[in-house]
Structure formats: structure tokens, C-alpha cells
Amino acid sequence: MAQREQYLFVCVNRRPEGNPKGSCAAKGSEAIYEELRKVLAERGLNRVKARACSCSCLDMCSEGPSICVEPHHVMYRGVTLADVPEIADALAAGRVVDRLVAGKP
């Protein structure tokens, strides 16, 4: 399999309930990861353009679910299932979803 242009690392970290940092998994990141994989495959983006990968903590669980897009060093925060199609559209078009980028209002 060829190397993809982009990799999306979806935090699926799970901390114990009540942890003050929270966790992306408790906020639905596992379902987001599965949906992202499905949408990328349906659109044919998974073969060359992008691959969704699960990962442990990205130090953004308090703002999670979070996704790190590499090699562009873009960090999405507060991602929901409803955001997945827009993220896929942005990947296909070579842009980012500005409203999800960490550090932006």
C-alpha cells in the first residue's frame, strides 16, 4: 500500500470517569474514528489521499474529541460525528475546516 498524503490521528484515549481532563473516547471519538474511516473509504480517499488512524492522548482531551492532521500539523478540536463529512470534503479539496482548528475562536 502506498503512503498517503495525509494521516488523521483520532484520539481515542479513555481516562477513568471523573478525571478532570476528561477523555476524547468518553466524548464520542471512537464513533468519529469509525465514521471517518467509512467516509474516507466511500469517497475513495483512503487509498492515496488520507488514512484515519486511532491514537492515544493528543493532550487536547479537555477540548476533544481531537484529530491531528499530518503532515500539515493541523489540530481539530471539539469534533462531532456531524463534522466528519465536512472534514472529508476539506481533505479532498486540500483545505482545512477553520472552525474546528484548535486555537481559533
ABEGO torsion letter per residue (X at the ends): XBBBABBBBBBABBBBBGBAAEBAAAAGAAAAAAAAAAAAAAAGAAAAABBBBBBBBAGAAAAOBBBBBOAAGBBBBGBBAAAAAAAAAAAAAGBBBAAABBGBX
